[in-house]
Amino acid sequence: MPISFEVEGGAPVLVDAEVVASDRARQRGLMFRKEISDGEGMLFVFEEEAEHPFWMKNTYVPLDMIFVGSDKTIVGIARDTTPLSEKSVTVGVKSRFVIEVPAGFSTRAGIHRGQKVRFDL
C-alpha cells in the first residue's frame, strides 16, 4: 500500500508498505527479516486509538517507528530502535497506526511529529 508523508518545502515522501491489521500479523511484524530498504515499510492498523507499545524481539534490522493518530497526523517517532531488544518502545501518546521504516529513514526524509500522512484503507 502506498503511504505518502507530507514534508514541508518538498515533494511528498512515498513508502510502499505492507499492511498488517490482525493480531497475529501485528505480533509477527518485521520479525526475522534480514533487511528492509528505504522506501519500504510496514503499516500496523489498530481498531482503536491507544498507546501501542512495540518491541524488537526477533527483529534483526533497526527501525524507525512512526506513530500516527486517527486523524493521520504523526504523534511521535521512535528513531533507530535496537535490534533484538525486548524493551518496550513507545512515544507515550495514543496512536491508531504505526509505520515501521528502516532506521534513519524518517530523519533523511524530513519526517517529523505534526506532519500529515496519506494512505487509503
Secondary structure, DSSP 8 states (H G I E B T S, - for coil): -EEEE--TTS--EEEEEEEE-SHHHHHHTTTT-S---TTEEEEEEEEEEE---B--TT--S-EEEEEE-TTSBEEEEE-S--TT--S-B--SS-EEEEEEEETTHHHHHT--TT-BEE---
